[in-house]
């Protein structure tokens, strides 16, 4: 063996010893998880609320497919597990029991106040992040792992009071269904109305299952108030024709989410709203570019246009993905719910539904849209 050969062999031995020592110290590499990140959802995919559940599901699926096509969250795919609650609270509880105990979901998505109220205890008991779409604040406020992204009933109440004042009206009648969604709206309206010097002359209420509002409207007709304020989103298609039949169609009326139901957004209904010159709060963003691009993408996939819930659900998946990504290591470990919640509180997201962030109570901050019925269609207007 030559001198040069001995040197080379010696170097190889040294390198080998160093390498062995390094790997012996480091140990085997940590396993990289490829397990899916599971997001469970209980949605109304059948029943009279199915048009909402389908819109939400489609937004969730569209965003999930895009994220998975781009490599998932740190190479882990998102797996959506969606259950149909038929719009029924008891069925939703069964859904969430399954999602948690059998499917082992990491996050739960819910919608509607009565549904979310029913499932919130299960989410809390199992330390799950709950993201819900409902107008009430209280559910998010009672648990640091709960987040609400939807329009806000209290904000809408204040806005309607402001719009009434802006029109110069000093007195109103108030007509509302009796529900958990309408109560915070009414309380907020009353508080703001008092500050603005607006008097509520007559208050009438009715059961959400009512099919005839003529008794309440007849009492209101005898009042001398300047305008009528409503929380009647479930009954607009009943109320507006009855206003017309009772000769009250020219009464100034202020609505909240007036065209929410499909039966309230027909051409016949839009014509009635236009005759009334109705003004309503709304929650769907009417923004250029991003919303237009999303609408096209959505239509290409589903062959019909999205509802506001589709925009919100789509953005919610992206926001959740960002939060989860910041809480993941390459180790095969479970999702840390508290970490995800902490990351969601840092959200500053500009999505297809507009800008989204959460306050300290887990409540989203969303722009309020004001719409007015003109010439058989709804148009966005600005509050002066």
C-alpha positions in Angstrom: 0.0 0.0 0.0 1.4 3.4 -1.0 1.7 6.3 1.3 -1.1 8.2 -0.6 -3.3 5.2 -0.4 -2.8 4.9 3.3 -3.8 8.6 3.7 -7.0 8.1 1.7 -8.0 5.0 3.6 -7.3 6.8 6.9 -9.5 9.7 5.8 -12.3 7.4 4.9 -12.0 5.6 8.3 -12.2 9.0 10.1 -15.2 10.1 8.1 -16.9 6.8 8.8 -16.2 7.0 12.6 -17.5 10.6 12.7 -20.7 9.7 10.7 -21.3 6.7 13.0 -20.9 8.8 16.0 -23.2 11.5 14.6 -26.0 9.2 13.7 -25.6 7.2 17.0 -26.0 10.5 18.9 -28.9 11.8 16.8 -30.8 8.5 16.7 -33.4 7.5 14.0 -35.2 10.4 12.3 -38.6 11.4 13.7 -41.5 9.9 11.7 -43.1 12.4 9.4 -46.9 12.2 9.6 -49.0 11.9 6.5 -52.2 11.3 8.4 -55.0 13.5 7.3 -56.1 16.5 9.3 -59.8 15.9 9.8 -62.4 18.7 9.8 -65.9 17.6 10.7 -69.0 19.5 9.8 -72.7 19.1 10.8 -74.8 20.8 8.1 -78.4 20.9 7.0 -78.1 19.1 3.7 -81.8 18.1 3.6 -84.9 19.7 4.9 -86.0 23.3 4.6 -82.6 24.7 5.4 -80.8 22.6 2.8 -80.0 25.5 0.5 -77.8 26.9 3.3 -76.1 23.6 4.1 -75.4 22.9 0.5 -73.9 26.3 0.0 -71.6 25.8 3.0 -70.6 22.3 2.0 -69.7 23.4 -1.5 -67.5 26.2 -0.1 -65.8 23.9 2.3 -65.2 21.3 -0.4 -63.9 23.8 -3.0 -61.3 25.2 -0.6 -60.3 21.8 0.7 -59.7 20.4 -2.8 -57.5 23.4 -3.7 -55.4 23.1 -0.5 -55.0 19.3 -1.0 -54.0 19.8 -4.7 -51.3 22.2 -3.5 -49.8 19.7 -1.1 -52.1 19.9 1.9 -51.0 21.3 5.3 -47.3 20.4 5.7 -47.9 17.4 3.3 -50.9 16.3 5.3 -54.2 16.3 3.4 -57.4 17.8 4.8 -60.1 15.3 5.1 -63.7 16.7 5.3 -66.2 14.6 7.2 -69.6 16.1 6.6 -72.8 14.9 8.3 -76.4 15.9 7.5 -78.3 17.1 10.5 -81.5 17.8 8.4 -81.8 21.2 10.2 -82.6 19.3 13.5 -80.7 19.9 16.7 -81.0 16.3 18.1 -79.7 14.9 14.8 -76.8 17.4 15.0 -75.9 16.0 18.4 -75.8 12.5 17.0 -73.6 13.8 14.1 -71.1 15.4 16.4 -70.9 12.4 18.7 -69.9 10.4 15.6 -67.5 13.0 14.3 -65.6 13.1 17.6 -65.8 9.4 18.8 -65.5 7.6 15.5 -64.0 9.9 12.9 -61.6 11.6 15.4 -62.0 15.0 13.8 -59.6 17.8 14.9 -62.0 20.7 14.3 -65.8 21.0 14.1 -67.8 23.3 11.8 -71.4 24.2 12.6 -74.2 26.5 11.4 -77.4 28.1 12.9 -78.0 29.1 16.5 -80.2 26.2 17.4 -77.8 23.6 16.0 -74.7 25.1 17.5 -76.3 25.5 20.9 -77.1 21.8 20.8 -73.6 20.6 20.0 -71.4 23.1 21.9 -71.2 21.0 25.0 -69.8 18.1 23.1 -67.2 20.3 21.5 -66.2 21.8 24.8 -66.1 18.4 26.7 -63.8 17.0 24.0 -61.6 20.1 23.8 -62.4 20.8 20.1 -62.1 24.0 18.2 -65.6 25.0 17.0 -66.1 27.4 14.2 -69.8 28.3 13.6 -71.9 30.4 11.3 -74.7 32.0 13.4 -75.7 35.6 14.2 -75.4 35.3 18.0 -72.3 36.2 19.9 -72.8 34.3 23.2 -71.7 30.9 22.1 -68.2 32.1 21.1 -68.0 34.3 24.2 -68.4 31.4 26.6 -65.5 29.3 25.3 -62.0 30.2 24.2 -62.0 27.4 21.6 -65.2 28.7 19.9 -65.2 31.1 17.0 -68.1 32.7 15.1 -67.9 33.9 11.5 -71.2 35.2 10.3 -73.2 38.4 10.3 -73.9 39.8 13.8 -77.4 40.3 15.1 -76.4 43.1 17.5 -74.5 45.0 14.8 -77.5 44.7 12.5 -79.8 46.1 15.2 -77.6 49.2 15.6 -77.3 49.7 11.9 -81.1 49.6 11.4 -81.6 52.2 14.1 -79.0 54.4 12.4 -80.8 54.0 9.0 -84.1 54.9 10.6 -82.6 58.0 12.1 -80.9 58.9 8.8 -84.2 58.9 7.1 -85.5 61.3 9.7 -88.1 59.0 11.3 -88.7 59.6 15.0 -91.1 56.7 15.8 -91.4 53.1 14.7 -93.5 50.0 15.2 -91.4 46.8 15.8 -92.5 43.3 14.5 -90.5 40.3 15.4 -90.6 36.5 15.6 -89.8 35.1 19.0 -86.4 33.5 18.6 -82.8 33.5 19.9 -81.6 35.1 16.7 -84.1 38.1 16.9 -83.8 38.9 20.6 -80.2 40.3 20.5 -81.2 42.2 17.3 -84.2 43.8 19.0 -82.3 44.6 22.1 -79.5 46.3 20.2 -82.0 48.2 18.1 -83.8 49.5 21.2 -80.6 50.6 22.8 -79.4 52.5 19.8 -82.9 53.9 19.0 -83.1 55.4 22.5 -79.8 57.1 22.0 -81.0 58.5 18.7 -84.3 59.7 20.0 -86.4 57.1 18.2 -89.6 55.9 20.0 -90.9 52.3 19.6 -94.7 52.9 19.6 -96.0 49.4 19.2 -94.2 46.0 19.5 -95.8 42.9 18.1 -94.4 39.4 18.1 -95.3 36.0 16.7 -94.2 32.3 16.8 -91.6 31.3 14.1 -94.1 28.7 12.9 -96.8 31.2 12.2 -98.2 31.3 8.7 -100.4 34.4 9.0 -99.3 37.8 10.3 -102.4 39.8 9.5 -103.5 40.1 13.2 -100.2 41.7 14.1 -100.1 43.9 11.0 -103.7 45.1 11.6 -102.7 46.3 15.1 -99.6 48.0 13.7 -101.7 49.7 11.0 -103.7 51.6 13.6 -100.5 53.1 15.0 -99.3 56.5 13.9 -95.6 55.6 13.8 -93.4 56.8 11.0 -92.0 53.4 10.0 -91.9 49.6 10.6 -88.9 47.7 11.7 -88.8 43.9 11.3 -87.0 40.8 12.4 -89.0 38.6 10.1 -86.4 36.9 7.8 -88.4 33.6 7.9 -91.6 35.3 7.0 -90.8 37.9 4.4 -92.6 36.0 1.7 -95.8 36.0 3.9 -95.5 39.5 5.3 -94.9 41.5 2.1 -98.0 40.2 0.3 -100.1 40.8 3.4 -98.7 44.4 3.7 -100.0 44.9 0.1 -103.4 43.3 0.8 -103.9 45.5 4.0 -103.0 48.7 2.1 -99.7 49.1 4.0 -97.3 48.6 1.1 -96.3 52.3 1.3 -95.3 52.1 4.9 -91.5 52.6 5.2 -90.1 49.2 6.2 -86.6 48.3 7.5 -85.6 44.7 7.2 -82.8 42.4 8.2 -81.6 40.0 5.6 -84.9 40.4 3.7 -84.1 38.1 0.7 -82.5 35.4 2.9 -85.0 32.6 2.0 -85.3 31.5 -1.7 -89.1 32.1 -1.5 -88.3 35.7 -0.5 -86.0 36.3 -3.4 -88.3 35.6 -6.4 -89.1 38.2 -9.0 -92.6 38.7 -7.6 -91.1 39.3 -4.1 -88.4 41.7 -5.5 -91.2 43.7 -7.2 -93.0 43.9 -3.9 -89.9 45.0 -2.1 -89.3 47.6 -4.8 -92.8 48.9 -4.5 -92.2 49.3 -0.8 -88.7 50.8 -1.4 -87.6 48.4 1.3 -84.2 48.8 3.0 -82.4 45.9 4.5 -79.1 44.9 6.1 -77.2 42.1 4.2 -74.1 40.1 4.8 -72.8 38.9 1.5 -69.9 40.9 0.2 -70.3 42.7 -3.1 -66.7 43.1 -3.9 -65.0 43.1 -7.3 -62.2 40.8 -8.5 -61.8 38.2 -5.7 -65.6 37.5 -5.4 -66.0 37.6 -9.1 -63.2 35.0 -9.6 -64.6 32.8 -6.8 -68.2 33.0 -8.3 -66.9 31.8 -11.7 -64.8 29.0 -10.1 -67.9 28.0 -8.0 -70.2 28.1 -11.0 -67.8 26.0 -13.1 -67.8 23.3 -10.5 -71.4 23.3 -9.3 -73.3 24.9 -12.2 -75.1 27.6 -10.1 -74.0 30.7 -8.2 -72.8 30.7 -4.6 -74.6 32.2 -1.6 -72.8 34.3 1.0 -72.4 31.2 3.1 -70.3 29.6 0.3 -67.9 32.6 0.4 -67.6 32.4 4.2 -67.1 28.6 4.3 -64.4 28.8 1.6 -62.5 31.4 3.5 -63.0 29.5 6.8 -61.1 26.5 5.5 -58.2 28.7 4.4 -58.1 30.5 7.8 -58.2 27.2 9.6 -55.5 25.7 7.4 -53.2 28.6 8.2 -53.8 28.3 11.9 -53.3 24.6 11.9 -50.1 24.9 9.8 -48.6 27.1 12.4 -49.3 24.6 15.1 -47.9 21.5 13.3 -44.5 19.9 13.6 -43.3 17.0 11.5 -43.9 14.6 14.4 -46.8 12.3 14.5 -48.8 14.2 17.1 -52.4 15.3 17.5 -53.6 18.8 16.8 -53.2 21.2 19.7 -56.6 22.9 20.0 -55.4 25.7 22.2 -52.6 26.5 19.7 -55.1 26.6 16.8 -57.3 28.9 18.8 -54.4 31.2 19.6 -53.5 31.3 15.9 -57.1 32.0 14.9 -57.0 35.1 17.1 -54.1 36.4 15.0 -56.1 36.1 11.8 -55.9 39.0 9.4 -57.1 37.4 6.2 -58.3 39.1 3.0 -60.4 36.5 1.3 -63.2 36.1 -1.2 -65.8 37.2 1.4 -63.8 40.3 2.3 -61.5 40.9 5.2 -61.7 38.6 8.2 -60.3 38.8 11.7 -61.5 37.8 15.1 -61.7 39.8 18.3 -60.6 38.6 21.7 -64.0 36.8 22.1 -63.6 34.8 18.9 -66.1 37.0 17.0 -65.5 37.8 13.4 -65.4 41.5 12.3 -67.3 41.8 9.1 -68.5 44.8 7.0 -72.3 45.3 7.0 -73.9 45.6 3.6 -77.0 47.8 3.1 -79.3 46.9 0.3 -82.3 48.7 -1.1 -85.0 47.3 -3.5 -85.2 49.3 -6.8 -86.8 48.4 -10.1 -87.3 44.7 -9.2 -83.8 44.1 -7.8 -81.7 44.6 -4.7 -78.9 47.1 -5.0 -76.1 47.9 -2.5 -76.3 51.4 -1.1 -74.0 53.3 1.2 -75.0 54.8 4.5 -74.3 58.5 4.5 
